[in-house]
Amino acid sequence: MNKDRQVIKIPQYGYKCDKCDKEVIEDRFIKDRKIEKVCDCGGIFKRDFQLEHRGFMQYGGDKGYWSMQLGPGPNPDQIAEERAAHPDREIDNNGRVFVKGLSHQKRLLKELGMVDLS
């Protein structure tokens, strides 16, 4: 039985080790965001909101970044549909969309119905 699968968009959370200051950004379900993770050094990763904001603009704010969460996902049919419906969006073959900056991110979130900015 071959059914179309819906891609689940998972939010990213930033964490910083309380011992060695190592930083990581992870995709986690909202219910799992508070689960503690132990660093290689033995320290505990604590949530870092500043890192999360930098994560949205990773690779440099005005340069933008590639987002799997805002893209159609890895299904080739969904990628083709998204490219046809939104020719102005840059979508790679992995289903990631290129986000040009924070205002572009907000516009995409609104278009996808993931946030109400009114």
N, C-alpha and C positions, 0 to 999 in steps of 0.2 A: 504494500500500500504506500504510494508516494504522495504525501501531502505537502503543500507549501508550508514552510515554517516561518514564523514571524521572528524577526531578530529582536532580542531583548536588549534595550539600551541600558547599560550599567554605568552609574556615576563613578567618577574618579575621586579618590581621597588621598591627601598628602599626609605622610607620617615622617617623623624625625626621631632618630634614636636618642634616648636621654643620656647615653653614655659616650658614644663616639660621634654624634651629630650626623650620621649617615642619613640621607634623605631618599625616600621612595614615594612614587605615586602609583597607586594600585586601583584597578577596577574592582569594586565591591558592591554587592547588593546593599541597600540602605540598612537592612536588618543586621548586616555583618560589619558595619563601619566601626563599631566599638570593640570588636574582638581584638585582643592584644596579640602582637606578634613579637617574637624574640629576635633580636639582631644577632649576627654572627659573633659580635663581641660580647654577647651576654646581656646587653642593655635591652630595654623595652621601647618599641616604637610608640610614640605618642602622636595623636593627630595634630597637624600643623596647618592652620587655616591660611597662613601666608604662603606656604608652599603650594597649597591647592590653587590659590589664585595665580601664582607663578606657573603652575602646571597648565592652566588654561592657555597661557601665553608662552608655553615652552618653545624653545628655539627663537626667542626674541619677539617681544610684543608686536611691533609693526611688521615683522616678517611673517607672522601667522603660524599656523600649525595644522597638522592632519588629524582629524577626529573620526574615530570609529563610531563613537556614540551618536554623532550627528549625521553620519552617513547611512546609506541604505543597507549596509552589511555585505557579506561576501557572496550572496546569491547573484550569479550573473544576470538572471532575468530581472531581478530588482534593480541592479546597477543600470541595465539598459533602460528600464522604465524611468528611473530617476533622471538619467541623462537626457532622455527625450522630454520629460516634463519640465526640467530646469536646466536648459542649455547654458545658463550663466554660471552654474556651479561647477567647480573643478572636482571631479570624482575619479579616484584612481581605481585600478582593477581589483583592489582588495575591498572596495566598498567604503573607503574613507573619503570624507569631504574635506576640502581645504577651507579653513576658517581664517579670514584675513585680519581679524582683530576682535576686540571685545564688542563693539557695536554690531559687527557682522554676526558674531556668535549669538547675541541677543535676538537679532532678526531671524536667524535660523531656528532658534528655540521657539520663537513665537509662531513661525510658519509651520513647524512640526507639531504644534499644540502641546509642547512640553512645559510652557510657562505662559502666564497671562501678564503682559506688561502694561495693561491699561490702568 
